[in-house]
Amino acid sequence: MASIGFSIIRGAFALTGPIAPRLTGRAAFELFCRTADPKRVSPREASVLGESAPFMAVARRHVLDTRSSEVLVHEFDATAGAEAPTALVIHGWRSRSDHMRHIIEGLLGRGFRVLAVDLPGHGGSAGRRLNMALAVAAVAAVADHFGSPQVLVGHSFGGAVAVNAAVGSVAGFTPVAAERLVLIAAPSSMPAIFDDFSRFFGLGARTQMALADQVLRVAGRPLEDFVGEIQLRDHPLPTLVVHAPDDREVAFDNALRFEAAGKHVQVLRAPGTGHRRILADSEVVSAVADFAAARESVGA
């Protein structure tokens, strides 16, 4: 059914694009931002969520207003002392904080207070739309409420969100003053993601330009500004990039592009862990926790 629906959408875009590229670009952007219903889960997803439920139940829950929606934040180890460092964990697209459980456990084991945010349209947060501007707004709301975290940890799209929140790429939001970044299976280039989306739906050149215009409208910056290699080159935060060479959802080349930003970025290869299993790999969990807790500069 999904393939039939996509074929219909491609056909509609092919008809309207040459006639009304701006309207088609706006429609394509809304489709790009549309999220799945978080309440509709597969049996496999339900099993995973069931396994995580006892762990997630110990978190203190906060609902924060981002000005455009409400997001749910899970606070772990709320009794940690005032001197305890804070890590903010950000899940990926079509995911939720529950899937970051092992990463959260690793950070807790190193003495962190951990905050995990359900991005708009995901998990327990409101809405059915997500884009970089909405995601950065969610991270900013967490930082405003709890104070800036020392470490931002993001998986997949959440890794891109971590970068953009830290460098202040979205107009109207100041950079989140994190000291370190951990990017797990993260895409390095939003323009590349939009290119893939445009190819999949057969968007013409003028429609693609109109689609990019929507990024400028909502984020206050042109699409070409959202390239992780350049962002991290200009903002040399110590960064750990963890990626599986066999990742079929986000190619390993993305990790190498991040690495090209400079010596402050180090790449950890995690062969055999794919795109999602990587979050439960014990070596990955330990490496993430060790890097988050370290204080020496990368590449020094």
SEROLUM-923391 format. One record per residue (C-alpha): residue number from 1; x, y, z. Coordinates in nm, 2 decimals. Example, Ala and Ser with C-alpha at 12.3 -4.5 7.8 and 13.67 -1.06 7.14 Angstrom:
BEGIN
R|1|1.23|-0.45|0.78 .
R|2|1.37|-0.11|0.71 .
//
This chain:
BEGIN
R|1|0.00|0.00|0.00 .
R|2|0.28|0.24|0.08 .
R|3|0.44|0.20|-0.26 .
R|4|0.10|0.26|-0.43 .
R|5|0.06|0.58|-0.22 .
R|6|0.41|0.70|-0.32 .
R|7|0.34|0.63|-0.68 .
R|8|0.03|0.84|-0.66 .
R|9|0.22|1.13|-0.50 .
R|10|0.49|1.11|-0.76 .
R|11|0.23|1.13|-1.03 .
R|12|0.07|1.43|-0.87 .
R|13|0.40|1.61|-0.83 .
R|14|0.48|1.53|-1.19 .
R|15|0.16|1.70|-1.30 .
R|16|0.17|2.00|-1.07 .
R|17|0.55|2.07|-1.07 .
R|18|0.58|2.22|-1.42 .
R|19|0.26|2.43|-1.37 .
R|20|0.29|2.54|-1.01 .
R|21|0.64|2.47|-0.88 .
R|22|0.61|2.69|-0.57 .
R|23|0.29|2.53|-0.46 .
R|24|0.44|2.18|-0.53 .
R|25|0.75|2.27|-0.34 .
R|26|0.54|2.37|-0.04 .
R|27|0.34|2.05|-0.06 .
R|28|0.66|1.85|-0.09 .
R|29|0.80|2.02|0.22 .
R|30|0.49|1.93|0.42 .
R|31|0.53|1.57|0.31 .
R|32|0.89|1.58|0.40 .
R|33|0.80|1.70|0.75 .
R|34|0.51|1.45|0.81 .
R|35|0.58|1.20|1.08 .
R|36|0.42|0.86|1.14 .
R|37|0.16|0.81|1.41 .
R|38|0.37|0.73|1.72 .
R|39|0.07|0.54|1.86 .
R|40|0.06|0.29|1.57 .
R|41|0.34|0.05|1.64 .
R|42|0.43|-0.29|1.48 .
R|43|0.44|-0.60|1.69 .
R|44|0.82|-0.59|1.69 .
R|45|0.82|-0.23|1.80 .
R|46|0.56|-0.31|2.07 .
R|47|0.80|-0.59|2.20 .
R|48|1.09|-0.35|2.21 .
R|49|0.89|-0.08|2.39 .
R|50|0.77|-0.35|2.64 .
R|51|1.12|-0.44|2.72 .
R|52|1.22|-0.08|2.78 .
R|53|0.90|0.01|2.98 .
R|54|1.04|-0.07|3.33 .
R|55|1.35|0.13|3.26 .
R|56|1.16|0.43|3.12 .
R|57|0.91|0.42|3.41 .
R|58|1.18|0.53|3.66 .
R|59|1.24|0.86|3.47 .
R|60|1.08|1.18|3.59 .
R|61|0.86|1.32|3.30 .
R|62|0.84|1.68|3.20 .
R|63|0.63|1.84|2.93 .
R|64|0.79|2.16|2.78 .
R|65|0.64|2.42|2.55 .
R|66|0.85|2.49|2.24 .
R|67|0.62|2.77|2.12 .
R|68|0.51|2.55|1.83 .
R|69|0.43|2.23|2.02 .
R|70|0.48|2.04|2.34 .
R|71|0.76|1.79|2.39 .
R|72|0.81|1.52|2.65 .
R|73|1.14|1.50|2.83 .
R|74|1.25|1.21|3.04 .
R|75|1.48|1.29|3.33 .
R|76|1.70|1.01|3.47 .
R|77|1.88|1.02|3.80 .
R|78|1.69|1.33|3.91 .
R|79|1.85|1.29|4.26 .
R|80|2.20|1.35|4.11 .
R|81|2.39|1.62|4.29 .
R|82|2.42|1.97|4.16 .
R|83|2.77|1.90|4.04 .
R|84|2.67|1.61|3.83 .
R|85|2.72|1.67|3.45 .
R|86|2.42|1.65|3.22 .
R|87|2.39|1.47|2.89 .
R|88|2.10|1.53|2.65 .
R|89|2.01|1.23|2.44 .
R|90|1.83|1.28|2.11 .
R|91|1.67|0.99|1.91 .
R|92|1.63|0.96|1.54 .
R|93|1.34|0.98|1.29 .
R|94|1.07|0.73|1.34 .
R|95|1.21|0.65|1.68 .
R|96|1.17|0.77|2.05 .
R|97|1.37|0.80|2.37 .
R|98|1.29|0.44|2.46 .
R|99|1.53|0.32|2.19 .
R|100|1.82|0.51|2.35 .
R|101|1.79|0.30|2.66 .
R|102|2.13|0.14|2.65 .
R|103|2.31|0.46|2.57 .
R|104|2.12|0.63|2.86 .
R|105|2.23|0.34|3.10 .
R|106|2.59|0.38|3.00 .
R|107|2.58|0.75|3.07 .
R|108|2.41|0.70|3.40 .
R|109|2.69|0.45|3.49 .
R|110|2.94|0.73|3.45 .
R|111|2.76|0.97|3.68 .
R|112|2.56|1.17|3.44 .
R|113|2.21|1.31|3.49 .
R|114|2.05|1.22|3.16 .
R|115|1.78|1.40|2.98 .
R|116|1.61|1.23|2.68 .
R|117|1.37|1.43|2.46 .
R|118|1.10|1.29|2.24 .
R|119|1.11|1.51|1.93 .
R|120|0.79|1.66|1.80 .
R|121|0.57|1.39|1.63 .
R|122|0.75|1.11|1.81 .
R|123|0.71|0.91|2.13 .
R|124|0.51|1.10|2.39 .
R|125|0.54|1.44|2.22 .
R|126|0.27|1.62|2.04 .
R|127|0.23|1.68|1.67 .
R|128|0.27|1.50|1.34 .
R|129|0.54|1.73|1.19 .
R|130|0.92|1.74|1.24 .
R|131|1.20|1.93|1.07 .
R|132|1.53|2.07|1.18 .
R|133|1.38|2.40|1.30 .
R|134|1.12|2.22|1.52 .
R|135|1.39|1.97|1.65 .
R|136|1.63|2.25|1.74 .
R|137|1.35|2.43|1.91 .
R|138|1.28|2.12|2.12 .
R|139|1.65|2.10|2.22 .
R|140|1.66|2.47|2.30 .
R|141|1.35|2.43|2.53 .
R|142|1.53|2.15|2.72 .
R|143|1.84|2.37|2.76 .
R|144|1.64|2.67|2.87 .
R|145|1.45|2.46|3.13 .
R|146|1.74|2.25|3.27 .
R|147|2.05|2.45|3.17 .
R|148|2.28|2.36|2.89 .
R|149|2.40|2.00|2.89 .
R|150|2.77|1.93|2.89 .
R|151|2.72|1.66|2.63 .
R|152|2.48|1.61|2.34 .
R|153|2.43|1.26|2.21 .
R|154|2.22|1.20|1.90 .
R|155|2.14|0.90|1.69 .
R|156|2.06|0.92|1.31 .
R|157|1.86|1.24|1.25 .
R|158|1.91|1.32|1.62 .
R|159|2.28|1.34|1.56 .
R|160|2.22|1.61|1.29 .
R|161|1.99|1.79|1.54 .
R|162|2.27|1.78|1.80 .
R|163|2.51|1.94|1.56 .
R|164|2.27|2.21|1.46 .
R|165|2.16|2.29|1.81 .
R|166|2.53|2.32|1.92 .
R|167|2.63|2.55|1.64 .
R|168|2.31|2.77|1.65 .
R|169|2.22|2.71|1.28 .
R|170|1.85|2.79|1.32 .
R|171|1.76|3.15|1.33 .
R|172|1.61|3.27|1.66 .
R|173|1.79|3.01|1.88 .
R|174|2.13|3.07|2.04 .
R|175|2.38|2.78|2.04 .
R|176|2.33|2.52|2.31 .
R|177|2.66|2.55|2.51 .
R|178|2.75|2.18|2.50 .
R|179|3.12|2.09|2.56 .
R|180|3.11|1.76|2.36 .
R|181|2.91|1.59|2.08 .
R|182|2.84|1.22|2.02 .
R|183|2.70|1.14|1.68 .
R|184|2.58|0.79|1.62 .
R|185|2.49|0.68|1.27 .
R|186|2.42|1.04|1.18 .
R|187|2.37|1.20|0.84 .
R|188|2.62|1.48|0.77 .
R|189|2.43|1.68|0.51 .
R|190|2.08|1.81|0.50 .
R|191|2.11|1.91|0.13 .
R|192|2.20|1.55|0.05 .
R|193|1.89|1.43|0.23 .
R|194|1.67|1.67|0.03 .
R|195|1.84|1.56|-0.29 .
R|196|1.75|1.20|-0.21 .
R|197|1.39|1.30|-0.13 .
R|198|1.37|1.50|-0.45 .
R|199|1.50|1.21|-0.66 .
R|200|1.26|0.96|-0.49 .
R|201|0.96|1.18|-0.58 .
R|202|1.09|1.29|-0.92 .
R|203|1.08|1.66|-0.84 .
R|204|1.18|1.90|-1.11 .
R|205|1.45|2.17|-1.08 .
R|206|1.21|2.45|-1.01 .
R|207|1.02|2.25|-0.75 .
R|208|1.34|2.16|-0.58 .
R|209|1.43|2.53|-0.56 .
R|210|1.08|2.60|-0.41 .
R|211|1.14|2.31|-0.16 .
R|212|1.47|2.46|-0.05 .
R|213|1.30|2.80|-0.01 .
R|214|1.08|2.64|0.26 .
R|215|1.40|2.56|0.46 .
R|216|1.49|2.93|0.44 .
R|217|1.14|3.02|0.55 .
R|218|1.13|2.80|0.86 .
R|219|1.50|2.79|0.96 .
R|220|1.61|3.14|0.86 .
R|221|1.91|3.00|0.67 .
R|222|1.95|2.85|0.33 .
R|223|1.96|2.48|0.29 .
R|224|2.33|2.48|0.19 .
R|225|2.42|2.60|0.53 .
R|226|2.32|2.27|0.69 .
R|227|2.63|2.07|0.61 .
R|228|2.78|1.90|0.91 .
R|229|3.14|1.89|0.79 .
R|230|3.14|2.27|0.75 .
R|231|2.95|2.33|1.07 .
R|232|3.20|2.13|1.28 .
R|233|3.49|2.28|1.10 .
R|234|3.37|2.63|1.20 .
R|235|3.27|2.52|1.55 .
R|236|3.55|2.28|1.67 .
R|237|3.38|2.10|1.95 .
R|238|3.53|1.76|2.06 .
R|239|3.32|1.51|1.87 .
R|240|3.29|1.14|1.86 .
R|241|3.13|0.99|1.55 .
R|242|3.02|0.63|1.58 .
R|243|2.91|0.45|1.26 .
R|244|2.88|0.10|1.12 .
R|245|3.04|0.04|0.78 .
R|246|2.74|-0.18|0.71 .
R|247|2.48|0.08|0.79 .
R|248|2.22|0.06|0.51 .
R|249|2.01|0.36|0.62 .
R|250|2.28|0.62|0.66 .
R|251|2.60|0.54|0.46 .
R|252|2.93|0.52|0.64 .
R|253|3.06|0.80|0.41 .
R|254|2.87|1.04|0.63 .
R|255|3.11|0.96|0.92 .
R|256|3.41|1.03|0.70 .
R|257|3.27|1.37|0.60 .
R|258|3.23|1.46|0.97 .
R|259|3.59|1.35|1.02 .
R|260|3.71|1.58|0.75 .
R|261|3.61|1.88|0.97 .
R|262|3.93|1.85|1.17 .
R|263|4.13|1.67|1.44 .
R|264|3.86|1.75|1.70 .
R|265|3.64|1.48|1.54 .
R|266|3.72|1.12|1.59 .
R|267|3.55|0.83|1.42 .
R|268|3.48|0.49|1.58 .
R|269|3.39|0.21|1.34 .
R|270|3.13|-0.03|1.47 .
R|271|3.12|-0.31|1.22 .
R|272|2.82|-0.55|1.21 .
R|273|2.59|-0.32|1.41 .
R|274|2.39|-0.17|1.13 .
R|275|2.18|0.14|1.18 .
R|276|1.98|0.05|1.49 .
R|277|2.16|-0.24|1.66 .
R|278|2.44|0.00|1.71 .
R|279|2.25|0.16|2.00 .
R|280|2.26|-0.17|2.20 .
R|281|2.62|-0.27|2.12 .
R|282|2.81|-0.30|2.45 .
R|283|3.14|-0.16|2.30 .
R|284|2.96|0.13|2.15 .
R|285|2.78|0.21|2.48 .
R|286|3.11|0.20|2.67 .
R|287|3.28|0.42|2.41 .
R|288|3.01|0.68|2.42 .
R|289|3.01|0.69|2.80 .
R|290|3.39|0.71|2.81 .
R|291|3.40|0.99|2.56 .
R|292|3.12|1.18|2.73 .
R|293|3.30|1.16|3.06 .
R|294|3.65|1.25|2.93 .
R|295|3.79|1.60|2.98 .
R|296|4.09|1.61|2.75 .
R|297|4.06|1.77|2.41 .
R|298|4.03|1.54|2.10 .
R|299|4.32|1.58|1.86 .
R|300|4.54|1.77|2.12 .
//
